[in-house]
Amino acid sequence: MMTRTRPLLLACLILPLAGCGSMLKTKCATPADYAAVVDNPPLKVPEGQTGPDTRRALAIPALNEPEPARPADQPCLDIPPAFTPAPAKPAAPKPPAN
């Protein structure tokens, strides 16, 4: 009984840690990572069948300007900026009642 539970317990402890590796990624994506992407041709529908409704398909506009250069000291856009809310302002004092 103990020999069966030990591997199961070990797997339950190690598997959640396997996903933590992606949290340690600090390398920014390069244009080469996505520049070679091409649009797929439209879906070919067999005779006698109706195709999917593509009237509401997402249209991706063409990019007509180059990507702005990111300074080396700025973090990747994949990493959200730190957010610290502004301290709350004290309520204005109420005027004295007459």
QUICOR-V948853 format. One record per run of one state. SS is the DSSP state (~ for helix, > for strand, _ for the rest). FROM is the first residue (numbers start at 1). LEN is the number of residues. Records with the same first field share a line. If there is no record, write none. Layout:
SS = FROM-LEN + FROM-LEN
This chain:
_ = 1-1 + 25-6 + 34-65
~ = 2-23 + 31-3
